[in-house]
Amino acid sequence: MPLNVAIVGMGNIGNTHAGVYQKNPNCKIVAVCDIIKERADKAAERYGCPAFYSVQDMLKSGIQIDAASMCTAGVENGGDHYKPTMELLGAGIPVLGEKPISNEIAKAREMVALAKQKNLRYGINLNHRFTPAALRAKQWVEAGRLGEINIINMTMWINNPNESSPWFHIRALHPHSLDVMRYFGGDVEKVQAFFKRGPRKDGPGGRRVCWSNVQVNMLFKNGIIGHLTGSYDAGGSYGLERLEVVGSDARFVLLDACEHLYFYPRFSRETETYDYIGGMMSFSETFGSRINKWVEQNLQKVKPEEIDASGEDALKVQLVIEAIIESWETGKVVTL
Ligand SMILES: NC(=O)c1ccc[n+]([C@@H]2O[C@H](COP(=O)([O-])OP(=O)(O)OC[C@H]3O[C@@H](n4cnc5c(N)ncnc54)[C@H](O)[C@@H]3O)[C@@H](O)[C@H]2O)c1
């Protein structure tokens, strides 16, 4: 029996989810939904399923939906997820949401709580860590190849001129970087942050509205110390991201999520280099690996608490983000 999926929000990313479902022989797209009629109609034609213009109407149709993708956007790219997500969860449908889970913590908490109350699978598309290279590195960590992890450094930057709000950069981009850091380091205890607005000729005082550069010091609950560099004013030829995990016996460096993985033993010069593990060539392929994992976990009917990159994980990164903002606003180290 295939997994019957619905997609809500048929912009660029909704269509990216649909492309993944279309290629997966274990899935059937049974409904698409967008409040913009033309977008829903166009997608319905493309994927051969009915179009709906509200989640309520989609639910009333009686079509059997086993799981739904939530690909709305809104303020800081997450403001619109709440209402349709609550409607879907309320109707007992597992949801794979886009990131950020929400730009408002209270709403993120409510969605996570409703999924928990209804014992539903709720995942978020924190796709950057769904790569064979990250998995290989995780296996090294679990096998003890690094010894005890002391330091995690992460850099993520994507040239992005968008200026929708002062906190757009940290709230919309860094769920990804912080999720990867949590994947290797666990929960975060304390943060301390500095921001800088990049130059913009036509911006107020010649500056961007958005706090477009950030440096964050972090202390993980287990004692690991970490650092995040983030920017909307850098990227391009610098690559997308660089993760460095330093243990007592070895360190690894993972470049661009899936592209290059380097292993450096501390007491030997015999390094290891892996390129494009599993044949994954670029970040764009992480949509497929993440969404197909979601499909697999639904078909296997895994327990909601076993979902990879769950709503709860996404809520935790949003809490780190709000602590980072608070640190900058108060000039203090903030304990989560
Ligand atoms: N995971 C990633 O790597 C990644 C990359 C880029 C964007 N994103 C995320 O994907 C999401 C979507 O981005 P996008 O660029 O496709 O946005 P978009 O604005 O192009 O599309 C969103 C669509 O949702 C529709 N919509 C809004 N409210 C709705 C509702 N209640 N019911 C039905 N439809 C509704 C809008 O009409 C619009 O067509 C954002 O949250 C963004 O942060 C994720």
The ligand as an SDF file (V2000), in Angstrom:
LIG
                    3D

 44 48  0  0  0  0  0  0  0  0999 V2000
   14.4590   23.0730    3.8230 N   0  0  0  0  0  0  0  0  0  0  0  0
   15.0570   23.8970    2.9970 C   0  0  0  0  0  0  0  0  0  0  0  0
   16.2210   23.7400    2.6360 O   0  0  0  0  0  0  0  0  0  0  0  0
   14.2970   25.0950    2.5090 C   0  0  0  0  0  0  0  0  0  0  0  0
   14.8010   25.9010    1.4720 C   0  0  0  0  0  0  0  0  0  0  0  0
   14.0630   26.9980    1.0670 C   0  0  0  0  0  0  0  0  0  0  0  0
   12.8460   27.2740    1.6720 C   0  0  0  0  0  0  0  0  0  0  0  0
   12.3850   26.4800    2.6960 N   0  0  0  0  0  0  0  0  0  0  0  0
   11.0940   26.7330    3.3660 C   0  0  0  0  0  0  0  0  0  0  0  0
   10.0350   26.3150    2.5450 O   0  0  0  0  0  0  0  0  0  0  0  0
    8.8550   27.0720    2.8690 C   0  0  0  0  0  0  0  0  0  0  0  0
    8.1670   27.5190    1.5800 C   0  0  0  0  0  0  0  0  0  0  0  0
    9.0060   28.3450    0.8400 O   0  0  0  0  0  0  0  0  0  0  0  0
    8.5830   28.8440   -0.6370 P   0  0  0  0  0  0  0  0  0  0  0  0
    9.7340   29.6090   -1.1380 O   0  0  0  0  0  0  0  0  0  0  0  0
    8.0510   27.7300   -1.4430 O   0  0  0  0  0  0  0  0  0  0  0  0
    7.3740   29.8610   -0.2610 O   0  0  0  0  0  0  0  0  0  0  0  0
    6.2680   30.4920   -1.2000 P   0  0  0  0  0  0  0  0  0  0  0  0
    5.7910   31.7320   -0.5430 O   0  0  0  0  0  0  0  0  0  0  0  0
    6.7340   30.5430   -2.6110 O   0  0  0  0  0  0  0  0  0  0  0  0
    5.0760   29.4070   -1.1650 O   0  0  0  0  0  0  0  0  0  0  0  0
    4.2280   29.2410   -0.0620 C   0  0  0  0  0  0  0  0  0  0  0  0
    2.8370   28.9360   -0.5760 C   0  0  0  0  0  0  0  0  0  0  0  0
    1.9910   28.6390    0.5520 O   0  0  0  0  0  0  0  0  0  0  0  0
    0.6970   29.1430    0.2670 C   0  0  0  0  0  0  0  0  0  0  0  0
   -0.0700   29.2470    1.5140 N   0  0  0  0  0  0  0  0  0  0  0  0
    0.0680   30.1370    2.5220 C   0  0  0  0  0  0  0  0  0  0  0  0
   -0.8290   29.8850    3.5010 N   0  0  0  0  0  0  0  0  0  0  0  0
   -1.5500   28.8060    3.1070 C   0  0  0  0  0  0  0  0  0  0  0  0
   -2.6000   28.0520    3.6980 C   0  0  0  0  0  0  0  0  0  0  0  0
   -3.1140   28.3750    4.8870 N   0  0  0  0  0  0  0  0  0  0  0  0
   -3.0930   27.0070    3.0200 N   0  0  0  0  0  0  0  0  0  0  0  0
   -2.6110   26.6770    1.7960 C   0  0  0  0  0  0  0  0  0  0  0  0
   -1.6130   27.3370    1.1850 N   0  0  0  0  0  0  0  0  0  0  0  0
   -1.0740   28.3940    1.8410 C   0  0  0  0  0  0  0  0  0  0  0  0
    0.9810   30.4560   -0.4210 C   0  0  0  0  0  0  0  0  0  0  0  0
   -0.1450   30.9070   -1.1610 O   0  0  0  0  0  0  0  0  0  0  0  0
    2.1780   30.1040   -1.3030 C   0  0  0  0  0  0  0  0  0  0  0  0
    1.7860   29.6820   -2.6020 O   0  0  0  0  0  0  0  0  0  0  0  0
    9.3170   28.1950    3.8070 C   0  0  0  0  0  0  0  0  0  0  0  0
    8.9790   27.8720    5.1370 O   0  0  0  0  0  0  0  0  0  0  0  0
   10.8380   28.2040    3.6520 C   0  0  0  0  0  0  0  0  0  0  0  0
   11.5220   28.5810    4.8390 O   0  0  0  0  0  0  0  0  0  0  0  0
   13.0880   25.4010    3.0860 C   0  0  0  0  0  0  0  0  0  0  0  0
  1  2  1  0
  2  3  2  0
  2  4  1  0
  4  5  1  0
  4 44  2  0
  5  6  2  0
  6  7  1  0
  7  8  2  0
  8  9  1  0
  8 44  1  0
  9 10  1  0
  9 42  1  0
 10 11  1  0
 11 12  1  0
 11 40  1  0
 12 13  1  0
 13 14  1  0
 14 15  2  0
 14 16  1  0
 14 17  1  0
 17 18  1  0
 18 19  2  0
 18 20  1  0
 18 21  1  0
 21 22  1  0
 22 23  1  0
 23 24  1  0
 23 38  1  0
 24 25  1  0
 25 26  1  0
 25 36  1  0
 26 27  1  0
 26 35  1  0
 27 28  2  0
 28 29  1  0
 29 30  1  0
 29 35  2  0
 30 31  1  0
 30 32  2  0
 32 33  1  0
 33 34  2  0
 34 35  1  0
 36 37  1  0
 36 38  1  0
 38 39  1  0
 40 41  1  0
 40 42  1  0
 42 43  1  0
M  CHG  2   8   1  16  -1
M  END
$$$$
